[in-house]
Amino acid sequence: MARFGKGMTHRIAEIVRKHTHLSAAAALALAMVGVLLWAARGAGLEASHLATLIVSTVALAGLSVWIAGWD
């Protein structure tokens, strides 16, 4: 396993530059799922319901980035 350093940082930066929409969708999905989990923490949702909400949230983040990328 590679140690995290300048080499790894440059690789990550290159991936982000090369795949801007995918990187934006991943960042937005991570933030949205975090908010979802925070908001649903006391709602008593079953695991299957929570999983469905997470998948829907990730799809919504991807769709949002795709629509925002329209020129």
C-alpha contacts under 8 A as a table, 3 or more apart, distances in Angstrom:
res1	aa1	res2	aa2	distance
2	A	8	M	7.61
3	R	8	M	7.43
4	F	7	G	7.45
4	F	8	M	5.46
4	F	9	T	7.21
5	G	8	M	5.37
5	G	9	T	6.10
6	K	9	T	5.00
6	K	10	H	6.09
7	G	10	H	5.23
7	G	11	R	6.31
8	M	11	R	5.03
8	M	12	I	6.23
9	T	12	I	5.17
9	T	13	A	6.13
10	H	13	A	5.03
10	H	14	E	6.04
11	R	14	E	5.07
11	R	15	I	6.25
12	I	15	I	5.12
12	I	16	V	6.21
13	A	16	V	5.08
13	A	17	R	6.12
14	E	17	R	5.06
14	E	18	K	5.99
15	I	18	K	5.04
15	I	19	H	5.91
16	V	19	H	5.26
16	V	20	T	5.46
16	V	23	S	5.72
17	R	20	T	5.60
19	H	22	L	5.43
19	H	23	S	6.07
20	T	23	S	5.13
20	T	24	A	6.07
21	H	24	A	5.07
21	H	25	A	6.06
21	H	65	V	6.59
21	H	66	W	7.27
21	H	69	G	7.66
22	L	25	A	5.07
22	L	26	A	6.11
22	L	62	G	7.90
23	S	26	A	5.11
23	S	27	A	6.17
24	A	27	A	5.16
24	A	28	L	6.03
24	A	65	V	6.85
25	A	28	L	5.13
25	A	29	A	5.88
25	A	61	A	5.73
25	A	62	G	5.00
25	A	64	S	7.92
25	A	65	V	5.77
26	A	29	A	5.06
26	A	30	L	6.07
26	A	61	A	7.83
26	A	62	G	7.72
27	A	30	L	5.16
27	A	31	A	6.30
28	L	31	A	5.16
28	L	32	M	6.02
28	L	61	A	5.90
29	A	32	M	5.04
29	A	33	V	5.94
29	A	57	T	6.82
29	A	58	V	5.02
29	A	61	A	5.17
29	A	62	G	7.38
30	L	33	V	5.29
30	L	34	G	6.15
30	L	58	V	7.96
31	A	34	G	5.09
31	A	35	V	6.34
32	M	35	V	5.16
32	M	36	L	6.11
32	M	57	T	6.78
32	M	58	V	7.75
32	M	61	A	7.55
33	V	36	L	4.85
33	V	37	L	6.05
33	V	54	I	6.22
33	V	57	T	6.56
33	V	58	V	7.34
34	G	37	L	5.22
34	G	38	W	6.15
35	V	38	W	5.04
35	V	39	A	6.03
36	L	39	A	5.15
36	L	40	A	6.02
36	L	54	I	7.71
37	L	40	A	5.14
37	L	41	R	5.90
38	W	41	R	5.45
39	A	42	G	7.65
40	A	43	A	5.15
40	A	44	G	7.67
40	A	45	L	7.44
41	R	44	G	7.38
45	L	49	H	6.14
45	L	50	L	6.18
46	E	49	H	5.30
46	E	50	L	6.26
47	A	50	L	5.08
47	A	51	A	6.02
48	S	51	A	5.05
48	S	52	T	6.15
49	H	52	T	5.10
49	H	53	L	6.25
50	L	53	L	5.06
50	L	54	I	6.17
51	A	54	I	5.05
51	A	55	V	6.19
52	T	55	V	5.22
52	T	56	S	6.11
53	L	56	S	5.06
53	L	57	T	6.01
54	I	57	T	5.00
54	I	58	V	6.20
55	V	58	V	5.21
55	V	59	A	6.21
56	S	59	A	5.08
56	S	60	L	6.09
57	T	60	L	4.99
57	T	61	A	6.19
58	V	61	A	5.09
58	V	62	G	6.32
59	A	62	G	5.15
59	A	63	L	6.12
60	L	63	L	5.01
60	L	64	S	5.98
61	A	64	S	5.07
61	A	65	V	6.30
62	G	65	V	5.28
62	G	66	W	6.12
63	L	66	W	4.99
63	L	67	I	6.09
64	S	67	I	5.21
64	S	68	A	6.03
65	V	68	A	4.99
65	V	69	G	6.09
66	W	69	G	5.18
66	W	70	W	6.86
67	I	70	W	5.45
